[in-house]
Amino acid sequence: MQRSSADGPLEPVMVQSPEDACRCAGINGFAALAVGGKPAPRDIAAGEHRLIGVGELAVSGDASLTLGTQPLGAGLGVAAYDAEARVGGIWHALLPDSTVDAARAAAQPGMFVDTGILALLHALRGIGARPLRLQFHLAGAAQIMDATGCFDPGRHNFEALVVALGRRGLQIRAMETGGFANRTLHLHVGSGCVLVKTIGRLKETVL
């Protein structure tokens, strides 16, 4: 499992406490693990699970809801959560820069990192979140479409988001990005728990 890191003030801090893992247990059948590999109690009942597609985003304050992505590949999955307001959102970006297709960006801003982050923040403000309280978790940006690393769209997506967040004084709390693994990202709105599922593996990672 490869974890990415960023330089400077946006260097992520991996947060995997037993309390976090226990809080996430039992969400829609996920086998969340506590630190040390011990199973966490299934103390949260499964609720509705809503999946978004490529270039889409969703926000909610419904405590019973889990938001999730389709397989991310080289795309970048972003979960943002305001613990005070208990609202959050999830977003699946495909490309870093909207200038390659301005018409598509206008119709579907979530397709691109630079326009998608604006759309996500706007939507979250609309349900009571404050940007500086948001905790960001990332997944995806894998080197799937280009095994040689010559093009590596996942890396460009990740770098574009780090820049976009840094300009706004927003920081990344945790992530699982890069490498060759295909992942999905899931946010439980009631608890703020973020899970990453790696395709082809039996266990999920609590971020």
C-alpha positions in Angstrom: 0.0 0.0 0.0 1.5 3.3 -1.1 0.6 6.5 0.7 1.4 9.9 -0.8 2.8 12.9 1.0 3.0 16.6 0.1 5.7 19.1 0.7 5.4 22.1 3.0 2.5 23.1 5.2 0.1 20.7 3.4 2.0 17.5 4.5 -0.7 15.1 5.5 -1.0 13.6 9.0 -2.3 10.0 8.9 -5.0 9.7 11.6 -5.9 6.1 12.5 -6.9 6.1 16.2 -8.9 3.2 17.7 -11.7 5.7 18.4 -11.9 6.6 14.7 -12.0 3.0 13.7 -14.6 2.1 16.2 -16.8 5.0 15.2 -16.7 3.8 11.6 -17.5 0.1 12.3 -20.4 -1.5 10.6 -21.1 1.2 8.1 -22.9 -0.6 5.2 -21.0 -3.8 5.8 -17.5 -2.4 5.8 -15.0 -4.3 7.9 -13.3 -1.4 9.6 -10.2 -2.3 11.5 -8.9 -0.6 14.7 -5.2 0.1 15.1 -3.3 -3.1 15.6 -5.5 -5.1 13.3 -8.2 -5.8 16.0 -11.8 -5.7 14.6 -13.8 -2.7 15.7 -17.2 -3.2 17.2 -20.1 -2.9 14.8 -21.8 -0.1 16.7 -23.2 1.9 13.8 -26.2 0.6 11.9 -26.0 0.5 8.2 -27.9 3.3 6.5 -28.4 4.5 2.9 -25.3 4.4 0.7 -25.3 6.9 -2.2 -22.7 6.6 -5.0 -21.6 9.4 -7.2 -20.2 9.1 -10.7 -17.1 10.5 -12.4 -17.1 14.3 -12.3 -19.9 14.4 -9.8 -20.1 15.6 -6.2 -22.7 15.3 -3.4 -23.1 17.0 0.0 -25.4 16.1 2.9 -26.2 16.6 6.5 -28.1 13.3 6.8 -26.5 11.4 9.6 -27.6 8.1 8.4 -26.1 8.5 4.9 -22.8 7.2 3.5 -21.6 8.9 0.4 -19.3 7.0 -1.9 -17.5 7.0 -5.2 -17.2 4.5 -8.1 -13.7 3.1 -8.7 -11.3 6.1 -8.9 -8.4 4.9 -11.0 -6.3 7.9 -11.9 -9.1 10.2 -10.9 -9.1 11.8 -7.5 -11.6 11.2 -4.8 -12.1 14.0 -2.2 -14.1 13.7 1.1 -14.6 16.9 3.1 -16.2 17.1 6.5 -17.2 19.8 9.0 -17.3 18.1 12.4 -19.0 21.0 14.1 -21.8 21.4 11.6 -21.8 17.6 11.0 -22.1 18.0 7.3 -19.9 16.6 4.5 -19.4 16.0 0.9 -17.6 13.8 -1.6 -16.3 14.5 -5.1 -14.7 12.5 -7.9 -12.5 14.6 -10.2 -11.1 13.2 -13.4 -8.7 15.9 -14.8 -6.7 18.7 -13.2 -7.3 21.7 -15.5 -10.6 23.0 -16.9 -8.9 25.0 -19.6 -8.7 21.9 -21.8 -12.5 22.0 -22.2 -14.2 25.2 -20.9 -17.6 24.1 -22.1 -17.5 20.8 -20.3 -16.3 22.6 -17.2 -19.2 24.9 -17.3 -21.7 22.1 -17.6 -20.0 19.7 -15.1 -17.4 21.6 -12.9 -16.7 18.5 -10.8 -14.9 16.9 -13.8 -11.9 19.1 -13.2 -9.9 19.8 -10.0 -9.7 23.6 -10.4 -13.5 24.1 -11.0 -14.6 21.1 -8.9 -13.1 22.4 -5.6 -15.0 25.7 -6.1 -18.2 23.7 -6.7 -17.6 21.5 -3.6 -16.9 24.4 -1.3 -20.0 26.3 -2.6 -22.2 23.3 -2.0 -20.9 22.7 1.5 -21.4 26.4 2.5 -25.0 26.0 1.3 -25.6 23.4 4.0 -23.8 25.1 6.8 -20.2 24.2 6.5 -17.3 26.6 7.0 -14.3 26.0 4.7 -11.7 26.5 7.4 -13.3 23.8 9.6 -13.3 21.3 6.8 -11.2 18.2 7.0 -10.1 16.8 3.7 -9.4 13.2 2.9 -8.1 12.0 -0.5 -8.0 8.7 -2.3 -7.1 7.6 -5.9 -4.7 9.4 -8.2 -3.3 5.9 -9.1 -0.9 5.3 -11.9 -3.3 3.0 -13.7 -3.7 4.7 -17.1 0.0 5.1 -17.6 2.2 2.4 -16.1 5.4 4.1 -17.4 4.8 7.2 -15.4 5.4 9.4 -18.5 2.0 11.0 -18.4 0.7 10.0 -15.0 -2.6 11.9 -14.8 -3.2 10.8 -11.2 -0.1 12.7 -10.1 -1.3 15.8 -11.9 -4.7 15.6 -10.3 -3.1 15.3 -6.9 -0.7 18.2 -7.4 -3.5 20.4 -8.7 -5.6 19.8 -5.7 -2.7 20.5 -3.2 -2.2 23.8 -4.9 -5.9 24.7 -4.9 -6.3 23.8 -1.2 -3.1 25.6 -0.3 -4.3 28.8 -1.9 -7.3 28.8 0.3 -5.5 27.9 3.5 -7.1 24.4 3.6 -5.2 21.3 4.6 -5.3 17.6 4.0 -5.9 15.4 7.0 -5.2 12.0 5.5 -5.0 10.2 2.2 -4.3 7.0 0.3 -3.1 8.0 -3.2 -0.7 7.0 -5.9 0.7 3.5 -6.7 -1.2 1.1 -9.0 -4.2 0.3 -6.8 -7.8 1.1 -7.9 -9.8 2.4 -4.9 -13.2 3.7 -3.8 -13.8 6.4 -1.2 -16.6 6.5 1.3 -17.8 9.2 3.8 -20.2 8.4 6.7 -22.0 11.8 7.2 -23.1 11.2 10.8 -19.6 10.4 12.2 -17.3 11.9 9.6 -15.6 8.5 9.2 -13.8 8.1 5.9 -13.1 4.6 4.5 -11.0 3.6 1.4 -11.6 0.3 -0.2 -8.9 -1.1 -2.5 -10.3 -3.1 -5.4 -9.3 -6.8 -5.1 -8.5 -6.6 -1.4 -10.7 -8.0 1.4 -10.0 -5.2 4.0 -10.7 -1.5 3.9 -8.5 1.3 5.3 -9.8 3.8 7.8 -8.4 7.3 7.1 
